Amino acid sequence: MTVEGHDRTADERTRTVTPARAAQELELKRDEFRLAVQLGLVRTVPAGGGGRRRVEQGELDRLRAAPDFPAGLRDRVRAVGTGEAAALLGITPERFTRLVRTGHLSPVRFSLNRYRAVVWTYLAEEVADFGRTCPTLLTGRLPLELRERLAAREDLRPRNWRARRLALLLRATDDSWARASAIASLLDPLHVAEVVDDPYERAHLDRLRPPPPQGMPVPAAARELAERLTRADDPDDILWHRLSLALALDEARAAYPAPHPGETAGAAPTAPVARRVDAVSAVRPAPAPSVLAGAPDPWAVPVTVRGGPRALSARSLPTAPTFPTTPPLPAGPPVVPAPQEAAPVPLPAAASPAGRPEVVTDRPASRPASRAASRPARTRFFDRFRWGRASGEARARRRKRPVSWP
């Protein structure tokens, strides 16, 4: 009975429930439950495909067995804005903004309002701890170093939020390729392509890319602004994530290579050389068919023989016709004699009409009297379409018509 009761209790603890049911049993709102899962206060397990996750009944029993449940869990996931956080510390919202811009507090999430302004939220527990540990920053003038950084328009809120999110993503998985994909999600695709030169590895990292953070806006303009906050933009931050990605890739390649098309993730290829040979043979064209022994000759001429097989065996088999061979080319190009110019033939002088003196010109007989007559007919035909010429003669220029506005 004890063994059966123990097995039944183990089955009940491994039974999983949906996130909505888990939030109801933990007496949390939906946003508070999401933040609890994001912070790692509530552990979830994968359930089937599609990236869905559920909560085991044993995890719910562990949280409800705490002495400060449910007030303690609700206080740990309480998120406050700038105004409420400043009220907790007893300072103005402007001073609190200057403190978080210099990196004294890390935001836990962000959202965009209707004016596309970024609204950062912080954990109330962390705000209270900061007030207890750094009371000198709450009163008086800020140190000179902080004032110089504020004058240089320094804002570390996006960078600190990305660092918190990356730490949560790395803690949530043990797969080396998933950890590398979490780092690559904080970089621009151009930087990822410079670090990861293998296209199959980049495709595998894209498949394992973590989902976007909760509360991403739907409109295109607001979503573009939110995606800009999720990627590193500072040169030092970009260099740090590039180095981290290179080290994570070395660990992932040592565990198992990225799957190629037709392979499953997590399994190393058995014979990579054979795959390359098959790929080369698939691209290479098939060789031309050769004439085998005993196969009919494609150049053979069909012959009809009377008398059956005996007569065919008695006669000689026909042979393939021979083609004349091409004569060898001469050693050099043939020498063609240059054509000789024919002597001009003098034309008989035409008789001039009576009463008109004969005009003698010293133009050589080889040169035509008219330039248009010396041109070929095709050239004279195209001269008709030239601007300003008609039949080889100059066309009178027309005056341009003045342009008048209606």
DARADA-V639947 format. One line per field, one symbol per residue. phi: phi as a letter, one per 30 degrees, with the letter a starting at -180 (. if undefined). psi: psi as a letter, one per 30 degrees, with the letter a starting at -180 (. if undefined). burial: b if it has 9 or more other C-alpha atoms within 8 Angstrom, else e. A space follows every 50 residues. Layout:
phi=???
psi=???
burial=???
This chain:
phi=.ddddddddddddddcbdddddddddhbdddddddddddidbdbbdbici idbbcddddddddddddcdcddddddcdcbdddddddddibddddddddd ddjdbcdcabacddcicdccbbdddddddddddbddddbidddddddddd ddhdbcddddddddddddddddbcdddddddddddccdeddddddcdddd dddddddcddddddidddedddddddddddcdbdeddddddddddddddd dddddadddcejccdjcdddbddddddddddddddddddcdddiddddcd cdbccdjiddddddcdddcddccddddddddbdddcdddcddddcddddd ddddjcddccccddddcddcddddddddddddddcddibbiicdcddcdd ddcbdd
psi=eeeeeeeeeeeeefkllleeeeeefghlleeeeeeeeefgfjklkkjalg gkklkleeeeeeeffkfgkfeeeeefgkklaeeeeeeefhlleeeeeeef eggfkklflllkafghkkjkllkeeeeeeeeefifffflaklleeeeeee fghkjgeeeeeeeeeeeeeefflfkeeeeeeeeffflkeeeeeeejfkfe eeeeeeegkllllkgklekeeeeeeefeffkkfkeeeeeeeeeeeeeeee eeeeeklkklkfllkfkkkeifeeeeeeeefeeklklkkljlkflkkfgk kkkkkkgaeeeefflkkklkkkkklkkkklelkkjkkkkkkkkkkkkkkk kklkfkkkkkkgklffklekeefflleeefefffglkgkjhflkkkkkkk kkkkk.
burial=eeeeeeeeeeebbbbbbbbeebbbebebeeebbebbbeeeeeebeeeeee eebbbbbbbbeebbeeeebbeebbbbbbbbbbbebbbebebbbeebbbbb bbbebbbbebbbeeeeeebbbbbbbbbbebbeeebeebeeeeeeebbebb eeebbbbbbbbbebebebbbeeeeebbbbbbbbbbbbbeebbbebbeeeb bbebbeebbeeeeeebbeeeebbeebeeebbbeeeebbeebbebbbebbe bbbeebbbbeeeeeeebeeeeeeeeeeeeeeeeeeeeeeeeeeeeeeeeb eeeeeeeeeebbeeeeeeeeeeeeeeeeeeeeeeeeeeeeeeeeeeeeee eeeeeeeeeeeeeeeeeeeeeeeeeeeeebbebbeeeebbebeeeeeeee eeeeee
